[in-house]
Amino acid sequence: MLRAIGSLESGSRLPDFQTISIVNFAGTAQFNAFLKEVNPKAMMKLINAENMGPDDIIYMKERIECGDLVVVACDRTPGGNRKQISIKNFLGEDAPFPRGAFLLSVLLEAPVYHMFAVREDDFNLDSPYELYLYKSEMKMQYTRKTRDILVSKLMDEFTGHLEKLCLNHPYQWFNFFDFWKKTDLE
């Protein structure tokens, strides 16, 4: 949704901004090809999550200061890298959540918004979507000693919102891998 919003032509009701999406190219090749075919502008601001470096972080920080958005799916862990996780209580179980998006948020020192889109009717694919947008209550101020605490609090905040939505719409949250599988984490 944010890719579509960010690629709107000037003169629309929204301010002129770009979305920078952090994606795992390996897992989304067909989807990316489809987006490029439908709207080539939507593909202009993509950063590969698998090989992001300091230059990408500097670029994103500069773009945020210009009013652009950085977008990343916080509940998805690249299949080949399930080690950088934190265990959070989620739906009554210990569950692995990736730390990367939350650490990036802290490093960028930018406001964080948790966004979710949920169909009004779980079983109707034509049902309109409801958009939930929560501004984080966390202040992006940290020291080296407190950085991990801030990352953990951001993760708690996100998983709390996700859990509430999953309880209200249990058939709409999914993963492309066995989310609960413990052997991947050892």
PyMOL commands that set and color helices and strands:
alter all, ss='L'
color gray80, all
select helices_A, chain A and resi 2-6+25-27+29-38+40-43+49-51+54-65+100-108+147-168+183-185
alter helices_A, ss='H'
color red, helices_A
select strands_A, chain A and resi 19-23+46-48+69-72+85-90+93-98+113-119+129-135
alter strands_A, ss='S'
color yellow, strands_A
deselect
rebuild
show_as cartoon
